[in-house]
Amino acid sequence: MSESLFARAEAVIPGGVNSPVRAFRGVGGTPRFMAKGEGPRVTDEDGRTYIDYVMSWGPLILGHSHPDVVAAAIDATRTGSSYGAPTRGEVELAEEIVARIPGVDQVRCVSSGTEATMSAIRVGRGFTGRDKIIKFAGHYHGHGDALLVEAGSGVATLGLPNSPGVTAGATGDTIVVPWNDRDAVTAAFEAHGDDIALIICEPVAANMGVVPAADGYHRFLRDITRDHGALLLVDEVMTGFRLARGGATELLGLEPDLIAFGKVVGGGFPLAAFGGRREIMSQLAPVGPVYQAGTLSGNPVAVAAGLTQLRLLDADAYARLDALADRLIDGLAEAFSDAGVPACIQRVGNLFGLFFTDTAVTDYEGARAADHDRYGRFFHGMLAEGHYLPPSGYEAMFVSTAHTEDDIDATVAAAARVAATLAE
Ligand SMILES: *Cc1c(COP(=O)(O)O)cnc(C)c1O
């Protein structure tokens, strides 16, 4: 079925998919068309069931079709799916986010992570009256024009340097520097200090595999932006509400001026948000002059699902996610070492990624140097065994609270069998 659906899809959807990594180009083969998800498992159109480590790329932190999240969405839909007028749920969601995230006074909802980073940059530029931004090679912030330079995720998977259709004007104010490099950031501020509105970063780079910040690097970014009157925009679209109650901001003790949220915040529905200090957020219309809007922003169905999911994410949930990640990471590391396959598993909290290489990966160059052909073979070996991993060696793996110890052990056992075939 996946084969025939994909053939039909390719006729009417570019590449057969609505987001590039889904097409399996990074690993080869035909993408599985999913028909059903329940807890930690997905079932494809051919009736094959897999233990899922993609989890919609992060949003489904409680597993597929969590009964409370489903019920909240159904209830909200019954009473009215969209008004174009404010609703109680939006207030409650904003209050929940403000209560969880240190330093966030106000938030505004949007519909995707792309919109969140794009809007946060606009308000940051409006607030500082400056044009230039610094981003890191291999970090992914959605597909907004200004950010589509040396981006991670699908851009990395497909090996695209930069995207045609993005004008030089759109990226002319984007300065790209290597992640974990202090000198390059310092040099950018020396050359353009008074023109730099902000630095945008993932707190843990997780769209080129998982590449944590070096010791002290976040402190360095905070200090250099402050010294130059620039802002620090932390893109927590992947890490927010995943790494801890208060995301990476809480876990790593960050002090961002602006934060972008997405993925987990929407409970599997199209919802994202951005927030920050009141003096910055009050630049937004209708209070201030920076325009930003959306017909479906703060959609009641998405808000109900997202809020329900957030309220279930307590300290126990994060402890469970971390313990499951520990078990999986330890098991995989042992499987590769027993098979004599050089592998490097990098993590922060429950977020982790796998590189087939024998050295630690600290930047995009290192991520590209890993053995991505071997990742493709590992991926297909695991898929055949019933374990659905990210179809690209540039992506993180995701556990949910619905995964059990038995699920993890089954995946580790399969990995040991597949690892043995990778050695040759
Ligand atoms: C997924 C992601 C985005 C883009 O979010 P979309 O909802 O896909 O537009 C932005 N930033 C980071 C860090 C992400 O992981």
PDBQT file of the ligand as one rigid body, heavy atoms in Angstrom, charges set to zero:
ROOT
HETATM    1  C1  LIG A 501      10.991  21.896  13.990  1.00  0.00    +0.000 C 
HETATM    2  C2  LIG A 501      11.791  23.120  14.271  1.00  0.00    +0.000 A 
HETATM    3  C3  LIG A 501      11.449  24.364  13.725  1.00  0.00    +0.000 A 
HETATM    4  C4  LIG A 501      10.372  24.526  12.687  1.00  0.00    +0.000 C 
HETATM    5  O1  LIG A 501       9.104  24.252  13.193  1.00  0.00    +0.000 OA
HETATM    6  P1  LIG A 501       7.910  23.956  12.125  1.00  0.00    +0.000 P 
HETATM    7  O2  LIG A 501       6.715  23.786  12.986  1.00  0.00    +0.000 OA
HETATM    8  O3  LIG A 501       8.339  22.713  11.394  1.00  0.00    +0.000 OA
HETATM    9  O4  LIG A 501       7.831  25.130  11.226  1.00  0.00    +0.000 OA
HETATM   10  C5  LIG A 501      12.144  25.473  14.149  1.00  0.00    +0.000 A 
HETATM   11  N1  LIG A 501      13.145  25.370  15.027  1.00  0.00    +0.000 NA
HETATM   12  C6  LIG A 501      13.520  24.193  15.561  1.00  0.00    +0.000 A 
HETATM   13  C7  LIG A 501      14.620  24.155  16.556  1.00  0.00    +0.000 C 
HETATM   14  C8  LIG A 501      12.865  23.032  15.182  1.00  0.00    +0.000 A 
HETATM   15  O5  LIG A 501      13.271  21.854  15.691  1.00  0.00    +0.000 OA
ENDROOT
TORSDOF 0
